[in-house]
Amino acid sequence: MTLFDLLFIAIFLTSVVLVLRSFYLALRGRRERAGRILVWWGGFLAVYLGIVVGISLTTPQRVLQMGEDRCFDDWCLAVDGVTLAPSIGQGEGAARAQGVFYIVTIRVSSRAKRVSQRAPDSKVILTDRQERRYDPSPAGQKAYEAANGPSAPLSALLLPGASFTTVRVFDLPKDAVDPAAIVLHGEGPGPGWFVIGDDSSLLHKRTAIRLRTSGS
């Protein structure tokens, strides 16, 4: 936990206290006092959010290399390998890419020493230099698993210190340049949106894992 995480927690708890205090004052007939508290605190929050967005827009994107862990607390993910293929499988279970299949080998691990954990909302996507987003290819994934067996979900339970390997298949256009993997640890609003410097904060570019590919 960083200093900015602690700052966010302090601001959140203070917000709860001040809102409750304002409601109490309003119920006691001291509405002017309650209004002043809310206006003052609202101004502070506006400045804070401005700082969050300002730092997000001016901080360069963090780029990792393959094999490096991208961690969220003690839950970590790394890309260990990428293979390119025009098609996957044979016969009726085969699939041909609209562009090129990127077969991405992913390692999920836990740094926790005592507790088991899982990441139920985790997901991996690919992006390119044009900032186009690519989700896993259902057809490519199905063909890969038909030929190689089921791939473990990213949300699988991890025992303390354990790890597992899984595969995700993506279909990228042939003109995709500088592909990178992005780990999404929940896409909706969350506390990280409001933490200064967090790569999931408002308008901040997510940490990218640069891919090195080998064709087949």
PEMOGI-V23640 format. One line per field, one symbol per residue. ss: DSSP state (h for helix, s for strand, l for the rest). psi: psi as a letter, one per 20 degrees, with the letter a starting at -180 (. if undefined). A space follows every 10 residues. Layout:
# PEMOGI-V23640
ss=???
psi=???
This chain:
# PEMOGI-V23640
ss=llhhhhhhhh hhhhhhhhhh hhhhhhhlll hhhhhhhhhh hhhhhhhhhh hhhhhhhhll llssllllls ssllssssss ssssssssll hhhlssssss ssssssssss llllllslll lsssssslll llsslslhhh hhhhhhhhll lllllllsll llssssssss ssllllllls ssssslllll hhhhllllll lllllllsss lllssl
psi=prhhghgggg gghhggghgh gggghghjjm hgggggghgg hhgghggghh gggghghipq pppqrqiqpo qodjpqpqoi qppqphrprq bhjqppqhep pooppppprp iqihqqrrnh jqqprqrahj kqporqoggg gghghhhirq pqqhjqpprp jrrrprpppq oqqijpplqq ppoplpirqr hhhjppipij rpjppqpqop ppqpr.
